[in-house]
């Protein structure tokens, strides 16, 4: 049995959750898991794991209240490695349509390094909708009127989404039409006042 490479990432503000990074496309669906392979399912059945969600490039595992990764981590890691060896034994709970998978890929990009980059510059990026392989985003904050926002959208956001979901048809963004979030900016060139 070949071991699938994984590594855990913590989730800011959620100490009971770890994201286990896995190769893209390893599991045939995204979303909540109803049934996991036996080794991992036993941790759900005994109340150790509260929830498992499959993302395009990660497995998000939430521990039940009163459980900690310090005491349960090794056992869950071993069970996860065994479970990843049998991808067909995983059962999804919800819609595994292409748009559902694309939505998860976009949220992963927004919550990850690309979103961090945008937020580090005072920008705000949010998912507006996904339909028929097309993604609509909202870019606000410092991104709303930034001349480089088109480059950020295509070179960072769209590229990262396409890596996770190559069949994406289009990624577009809308922004707040009012300057500076509705505040009027002072002009650079002084104007003459009427007397």
C-alpha positions as CSV (number, residue, x, y, z in Angstrom):
1,X,0.0,0.0,0.0
2,X,1.4,3.4,-1.0
3,X,1.0,6.1,1.6
4,X,-0.6,9.3,0.4
5,X,1.4,12.4,1.4
6,X,-0.4,14.6,3.9
7,X,0.4,17.4,6.3
8,X,-1.8,19.1,8.8
9,X,-2.5,22.9,8.9
10,X,-4.2,24.6,11.8
11,X,-7.2,26.8,11.2
12,X,-7.0,30.2,12.8
13,X,-9.5,30.6,15.6
14,X,-10.6,27.0,15.5
15,X,-8.3,24.8,17.7
16,X,-10.6,21.8,17.2
17,X,-10.0,21.8,13.4
18,X,-7.1,20.6,11.3
19,X,-6.9,20.7,7.5
20,X,-4.9,17.7,6.2
21,X,-3.5,18.8,2.9
22,X,-3.7,16.0,0.2
23,X,-3.1,15.8,-3.6
24,X,-5.7,17.5,-5.7
25,X,-8.4,15.2,-7.1
26,X,-7.6,12.3,-4.7
27,X,-11.2,11.9,-3.6
28,X,-14.1,12.0,-6.1
29,X,-16.2,14.7,-4.3
30,X,-16.1,17.7,-2.1
31,X,-18.3,18.5,0.9
32,X,-19.4,16.8,4.1
33,X,-18.6,13.1,4.6
34,X,-21.4,10.8,5.7
35,X,-19.3,7.6,5.8
36,X,-15.5,7.3,5.9
37,X,-13.4,4.2,5.5
38,X,-13.5,1.9,8.6
39,X,-10.3,3.1,10.3
40,X,-11.5,6.7,10.2
41,X,-15.2,5.9,10.7
42,X,-14.5,4.4,14.1
43,X,-13.3,7.8,15.3
44,X,-16.6,9.3,14.2
45,X,-18.6,6.5,15.8
46,X,-16.8,6.7,19.1
47,X,-17.4,10.5,19.2
48,X,-13.8,11.6,18.7
49,X,-14.5,13.3,15.3
50,X,-17.5,15.6,15.1
51,X,-17.3,16.3,11.3
52,X,-15.2,15.6,8.2
53,X,-15.3,17.8,5.1
54,X,-13.5,17.1,1.8
55,X,-12.0,20.1,0.1
56,X,-10.4,20.1,-3.3
57,X,-6.9,19.7,-1.8
58,X,-7.6,19.0,1.9
59,X,-9.6,17.0,4.4
60,X,-10.9,19.2,7.2
61,X,-11.5,17.3,10.4
62,X,-13.2,18.8,13.4
63,X,-12.9,17.1,16.8
64,X,-15.8,16.8,19.2
65,X,-16.0,19.0,22.3
66,X,-13.6,17.9,25.0
67,X,-11.1,16.2,22.5
68,X,-7.7,17.6,21.6
69,X,-5.3,17.1,18.7
70,X,-2.5,16.7,21.2
71,X,-4.1,13.4,22.5
72,X,-6.0,12.3,19.4
73,X,-3.7,13.5,16.6
74,X,-1.5,10.4,16.1
75,X,-4.4,8.0,16.0
76,X,-6.4,10.1,13.6
77,X,-3.3,10.7,11.3
78,X,-2.8,6.9,11.1
79,X,-6.5,6.3,10.4
80,X,-6.5,9.1,7.8
81,X,-3.6,7.5,5.9
82,X,-5.3,4.2,5.9
83,X,-8.6,5.8,4.7
84,X,-6.9,7.7,1.9
85,X,-5.7,4.4,0.4
86,X,-9.3,3.5,-0.4
87,X,-10.8,6.6,-2.0
88,X,-13.9,4.7,-3.2
89,X,-14.9,4.0,0.4
90,X,-15.6,7.6,1.1
91,X,-19.3,8.6,0.9
92,X,-20.4,12.3,0.3
93,X,-23.3,13.9,2.1
94,X,-24.2,16.6,-0.4
95,X,-24.1,17.7,-4.0
96,X,-20.9,16.7,-5.8
97,X,-21.8,18.7,-8.9
98,X,-19.0,20.5,-10.8
99,X,-20.2,23.9,-9.4
100,X,-20.1,22.5,-5.9
101,X,-16.5,21.4,-6.4
102,X,-15.6,24.8,-8.0
103,X,-17.2,26.6,-5.1
104,X,-15.1,24.7,-2.6
105,X,-12.0,25.4,-4.7
106,X,-12.7,29.2,-4.7
107,X,-13.3,29.2,-1.0
108,X,-10.0,27.4,-0.4
109,X,-8.2,30.1,-2.5
110,X,-10.0,32.9,-0.7
111,X,-9.2,31.4,2.7
112,X,-5.6,30.6,1.8
113,X,-2.5,32.4,0.6
114,X,-4.1,34.3,-2.2
115,X,-6.8,35.7,0.2
116,X,-4.0,36.5,2.7
117,X,-2.1,38.4,0.1
118,X,-5.2,40.5,-0.8
119,X,-6.0,41.1,2.8
120,X,-2.4,42.1,3.5
121,X,-2.9,45.0,1.1
122,X,-6.1,46.1,2.7
123,X,-8.3,44.4,0.1
124,X,-11.5,42.4,0.7
125,X,-12.4,39.4,-1.5
126,X,-15.6,37.5,-1.2
127,X,-17.4,34.9,-3.3
128,X,-20.6,36.2,-4.8
129,X,-21.6,33.1,-6.8
130,X,-20.7,30.1,-8.9
131,X,-22.8,29.0,-11.9
132,X,-22.1,26.9,-14.9
133,X,-18.3,27.0,-14.3
134,X,-18.3,30.7,-13.9
135,X,-17.1,32.4,-10.7
136,X,-18.3,35.9,-9.6
137,X,-16.2,37.6,-6.9
138,X,-16.5,40.8,-5.0
139,X,-13.3,42.9,-4.7
140,X,-13.5,45.8,-2.2
141,X,-11.4,47.7,0.3
142,X,-8.2,48.8,-1.4
143,X,-8.9,46.5,-4.3
144,X,-12.0,48.4,-5.4
145,X,-10.2,51.0,-7.4
146,X,-6.7,49.6,-7.5
147,X,-5.2,49.7,-11.0
148,X,-3.5,46.3,-10.3
149,X,-6.8,44.5,-9.3
150,X,-7.2,43.0,-12.8
151,X,-3.7,41.5,-12.5
152,X,-4.4,40.2,-9.0
153,X,-7.6,38.6,-10.3
154,X,-6.0,36.9,-13.3
155,X,-2.5,36.2,-12.1
156,X,-3.3,35.2,-8.5
157,X,-6.9,34.3,-8.0
158,X,-7.8,32.8,-11.3
159,X,-4.5,30.9,-11.6
160,X,-5.0,29.4,-8.1
161,X,-8.6,28.4,-8.8
162,X,-7.6,26.9,-12.1
163,X,-4.9,24.8,-10.4
164,X,-7.6,23.3,-8.2
165,X,-10.3,23.1,-10.8
166,X,-8.9,23.2,-14.4
167,X,-12.4,23.3,-16.0
168,X,-13.3,26.8,-14.6
169,X,-14.7,28.8,-17.4
170,X,-14.4,32.3,-16.1
171,X,-13.5,34.3,-13.0
172,X,-14.9,37.9,-12.8
173,X,-15.0,40.5,-10.1
174,X,-17.2,43.3,-9.2
175,X,-16.4,46.1,-6.8
176,X,-18.2,48.8,-4.9
177,X,-19.0,51.6,-7.3
178,X,-18.7,54.4,-4.8
179,X,-15.2,55.7,-4.3
180,X,-13.6,54.9,-0.9
181,X,-16.6,52.9,0.2
182,X,-19.0,55.7,-0.3
183,X,-16.8,58.5,1.0
184,X,-16.1,61.3,-1.4
185,X,-12.4,61.7,-2.0
186,X,-10.8,65.2,-2.2
187,X,-9.4,66.0,-5.6
188,X,-5.7,66.5,-6.2
189,X,-6.2,69.7,-8.2
190,X,-7.7,72.5,-6.1
191,X,-10.9,74.0,-7.5
192,X,-12.0,77.6,-7.3
193,X,-14.6,78.4,-4.7
194,X,-17.5,80.5,-5.6
195,X,-17.6,83.8,-3.6
